[in-house]
Amino acid sequence: MNQSFNTENEEYITPLEPHSYPKKITVPLVICFLIFCYFFIMELPQIIQVIRLCNKAEYMYQKSNYTHAIGYYKQALELAPDSTHAKIYLAKNYFATRQNKLAVELLKSTEFQTEEWKIIASFLPMEYYSDFKQVEFIKIVQVADNKFSNRLFDDAIHWYSRALAINPESKTTKIALAKSFFSLEDEADQWSGVVTLEGISLNQSEWDDLVSYMPKEYHVYFGRS
């Protein structure tokens, strides 16, 4: 070994000696990866079976054989009790067979993501909208979007405001409301658009979309010229 690398500090490691630090990180990661692969391989047959059952259930639904579809989704949930996909479409089949109480109980007992609520909103009967604020919000935003697309900006403002009363933190809805305000000619309405966006951080794509509706004199309030 080249003696020029020796020092009085015993903890000093020369460039010619192997460093143990990467080993301490790499070995546990490899072990974790191998454990993950083991459990994934062990559960793979069950995952495949759940997918097959859901596919059979969907086929039965398309054939209007809701009873058999319900049976397949129940089997899938026996194997995968946390499957939100199976729960959503089991509820859909419950509604199709007028077992509304079972459907509502199932949906209320589960936490869903935003995209999943959009699926639920597509089949949930109107009389149950008030039981599910997420669905009510989605439906109101859809009405507002339609009004905006048809350039009925006053109506759009009304519906977007109703949506924000349910979900005040919705960034996309606030931006849509602001665009509606900016689309009106009255300066007081346009200023309401600026107020609506107060405290919101806009990324570049959101700004690019918004700027096509916002009068140029308001750009300065967002650090733009």
C-alpha positions as CSV (number, residue, x, y, z in Angstrom):
1,M,0.0,0.0,0.0
2,N,1.3,3.5,-0.8
3,Q,2.5,4.9,2.6
4,S,1.8,8.5,1.6
5,F,-1.9,7.9,2.5
6,N,-1.2,6.9,6.1
7,T,-2.3,9.4,8.8
8,E,-2.5,9.4,12.6
9,N,-6.3,9.3,12.3
10,E,-7.2,5.6,12.5
11,E,-10.6,6.3,11.0
12,Y,-9.1,7.7,7.8
13,I,-9.8,5.4,4.8
14,T,-7.4,5.7,1.9
15,P,-8.6,5.6,-1.7
16,L,-7.0,2.2,-2.1
17,E,-9.0,0.6,0.6
18,P,-12.6,-0.6,0.1
19,H,-15.2,1.7,1.8
20,S,-17.8,-0.1,3.9
21,Y,-20.5,2.6,3.8
22,P,-22.1,1.5,0.5
23,K,-22.3,-2.1,1.7
24,K,-24.3,-1.0,4.7
25,I,-26.9,0.6,2.5
26,T,-26.9,-1.8,-0.4
27,V,-27.3,-5.1,1.5
28,P,-30.5,-4.1,3.3
29,L,-32.0,-2.7,0.1
30,V,-31.3,-6.0,-1.7
31,I,-32.8,-8.0,1.1
32,C,-35.9,-5.8,1.0
33,F,-36.2,-6.1,-2.7
34,L,-35.9,-9.9,-2.5
35,I,-38.6,-10.0,0.3
36,F,-40.9,-7.8,-1.9
37,C,-40.4,-10.1,-4.9
38,Y,-41.1,-13.2,-2.7
39,F,-44.4,-11.9,-1.4
40,F,-45.3,-10.5,-4.9
41,I,-44.7,-13.9,-6.5
42,M,-46.6,-15.6,-3.6
43,E,-49.6,-13.3,-4.1
44,L,-49.5,-13.2,-7.9
45,P,-51.9,-16.2,-8.4
46,Q,-54.5,-14.5,-6.1
47,I,-54.1,-11.2,-7.9
48,I,-54.7,-12.9,-11.2
49,Q,-57.8,-14.7,-9.8
50,V,-59.2,-11.4,-8.6
51,I,-58.7,-9.9,-12.1
52,R,-60.4,-12.9,-13.7
53,L,-63.4,-12.6,-11.3
54,C,-63.8,-8.9,-12.0
55,N,-63.6,-9.5,-15.8
56,K,-66.3,-12.2,-15.5
57,A,-68.4,-9.9,-13.4
58,E,-68.1,-7.1,-16.0
59,Y,-69.1,-9.6,-18.8
60,M,-72.2,-10.6,-16.8
61,Y,-73.0,-6.9,-16.3
62,Q,-72.8,-6.2,-20.0
63,K,-75.2,-9.1,-20.5
64,S,-77.6,-7.6,-17.9
65,N,-77.0,-10.6,-15.7
66,Y,-76.6,-8.6,-12.5
67,T,-77.1,-11.4,-10.1
68,H,-74.1,-13.3,-11.4
69,A,-72.1,-10.1,-11.6
70,I,-72.7,-9.5,-7.9
71,G,-71.6,-13.0,-7.1
72,Y,-68.3,-12.6,-9.0
73,Y,-67.6,-9.3,-7.3
74,K,-68.3,-10.8,-3.9
75,Q,-65.8,-13.6,-4.7
76,A,-63.2,-11.1,-5.7
77,L,-63.7,-9.2,-2.4
78,E,-63.3,-12.4,-0.4
79,L,-59.8,-12.6,-2.0
80,A,-59.1,-8.9,-1.9
81,P,-61.2,-7.2,0.7
82,D,-59.6,-3.8,0.1
83,S,-60.2,-3.8,-3.7
84,T,-61.9,-0.4,-4.4
85,H,-62.5,-1.5,-8.0
86,A,-64.6,-4.5,-6.9
87,K,-66.5,-2.4,-4.4
88,I,-67.4,0.3,-6.9
89,Y,-68.7,-2.1,-9.4
90,L,-70.5,-4.3,-6.9
91,A,-72.3,-1.1,-5.7
92,K,-73.1,-0.4,-9.4
93,N,-74.7,-3.8,-9.7
94,Y,-76.6,-3.4,-6.4
95,F,-78.1,-0.2,-7.9
96,A,-79.0,-2.1,-11.1
97,T,-80.9,-4.6,-9.0
98,R,-82.5,-1.9,-6.8
99,Q,-80.6,-3.0,-3.7
100,N,-79.9,0.7,-3.1
101,K,-79.4,0.4,0.6
102,L,-76.6,-2.2,0.2
103,A,-75.0,0.0,-2.4
104,V,-75.0,3.1,-0.3
105,E,-73.7,1.2,2.8
106,L,-70.9,-0.2,0.7
107,L,-69.9,3.1,-0.7
108,K,-70.0,4.9,2.6
109,S,-67.8,2.3,4.2
110,T,-64.9,2.9,1.8
111,E,-62.5,5.7,1.1
112,F,-62.1,6.5,-2.6
113,Q,-59.7,8.6,-4.7
114,T,-61.0,11.5,-6.8
115,E,-60.9,9.5,-10.0
116,E,-62.9,6.7,-8.4
117,W,-65.5,9.2,-7.2
118,K,-65.9,10.3,-10.8
119,I,-66.8,6.7,-11.8
120,I,-69.2,6.5,-8.9
121,A,-70.8,9.8,-10.0
122,S,-71.5,8.3,-13.4
123,F,-74.0,5.7,-12.0
124,L,-75.1,7.1,-8.6
125,P,-78.8,7.9,-8.6
126,M,-79.6,11.6,-8.2
127,E,-81.5,11.1,-5.0
128,Y,-78.2,10.0,-3.3
129,Y,-76.1,12.9,-4.3
130,S,-76.6,14.7,-1.0
131,D,-75.4,11.5,0.8
132,F,-72.0,11.8,-0.9
133,K,-70.5,15.3,-1.0
134,Q,-67.8,14.1,-3.3
135,V,-70.3,13.1,-6.0
136,E,-72.4,16.2,-5.4
137,F,-69.3,18.3,-6.0
138,I,-68.3,16.5,-9.2
139,K,-71.9,16.8,-10.6
140,I,-72.0,20.5,-9.8
141,V,-68.6,21.1,-11.4
142,Q,-69.8,19.3,-14.5
143,V,-72.8,21.6,-14.7
144,A,-70.5,24.6,-14.3
145,D,-68.1,23.4,-17.0
146,N,-71.0,23.0,-19.4
147,K,-72.2,26.6,-18.7
148,F,-68.7,27.9,-19.2
149,S,-68.3,26.0,-22.5
150,N,-71.5,27.6,-23.7
151,R,-70.2,31.0,-22.6
152,L,-72.9,31.4,-20.0
153,F,-70.4,32.9,-17.6
154,D,-72.8,34.2,-15.0
155,D,-74.3,30.8,-14.7
156,A,-70.9,29.2,-14.5
157,I,-69.9,31.5,-11.7
158,H,-73.1,30.5,-9.8
159,W,-72.3,26.7,-10.2
160,Y,-68.6,27.0,-9.5
161,S,-69.4,29.0,-6.3
162,R,-71.8,26.2,-5.2
163,A,-69.0,23.6,-5.8
164,L,-66.6,25.6,-3.7
165,A,-69.1,25.8,-0.9
166,I,-68.7,22.0,-0.8
167,N,-65.0,21.8,-1.4
168,P,-63.4,25.2,-0.6
169,E,-59.9,23.9,-1.2
170,S,-60.4,22.8,-4.9
171,K,-57.7,24.6,-6.8
172,T,-59.0,23.7,-10.3
173,T,-62.5,25.0,-9.4
174,K,-61.0,28.3,-8.1
175,I,-59.1,28.7,-11.4
176,A,-62.3,27.9,-13.4
177,L,-64.3,30.4,-11.3
178,A,-61.6,33.1,-11.9
179,K,-61.6,32.4,-15.7
180,S,-65.4,32.9,-15.6
181,F,-65.0,36.2,-13.9
182,F,-62.3,37.3,-16.3
183,S,-64.5,36.4,-19.2
184,L,-67.0,39.1,-18.2
185,E,-66.6,42.7,-19.3
186,D,-67.4,44.4,-16.0
187,E,-64.2,45.5,-14.1
188,A,-65.7,44.6,-10.8
189,D,-66.3,41.0,-12.0
190,Q,-62.7,40.9,-13.4
191,W,-61.3,42.0,-10.0
192,S,-63.3,39.2,-8.4
193,G,-61.2,36.9,-10.5
194,V,-58.1,38.3,-9.0
195,V,-59.5,37.9,-5.5
196,T,-60.5,34.3,-6.2
197,L,-56.9,33.4,-7.0
198,E,-55.5,35.0,-3.9
199,G,-53.0,32.6,-2.2
200,I,-53.0,30.1,-5.0
201,S,-49.7,29.0,-6.5
202,L,-49.9,28.6,-10.2
203,N,-47.6,26.3,-12.3
204,Q,-46.7,27.3,-15.8
205,S,-49.4,25.3,-17.6
206,E,-52.1,26.7,-15.3
207,W,-50.8,30.2,-15.9
208,D,-50.7,29.7,-19.7
209,D,-54.3,28.6,-19.6
210,L,-55.4,31.4,-17.3
211,V,-53.7,34.2,-19.1
212,S,-55.8,33.7,-22.2
213,Y,-58.8,34.8,-20.2
214,M,-57.2,37.3,-17.8
215,P,-57.0,41.0,-19.0
216,K,-53.4,42.1,-19.3
217,E,-53.7,44.8,-16.7
218,Y,-54.1,42.2,-14.0
219,H,-51.0,40.2,-14.8
220,V,-48.9,42.5,-12.5
221,Y,-50.7,41.1,-9.5
222,F,-49.2,37.7,-10.2
223,G,-45.7,38.9,-10.7
224,R,-46.1,39.0,-14.5
225,S,-45.9,41.9,-16.9
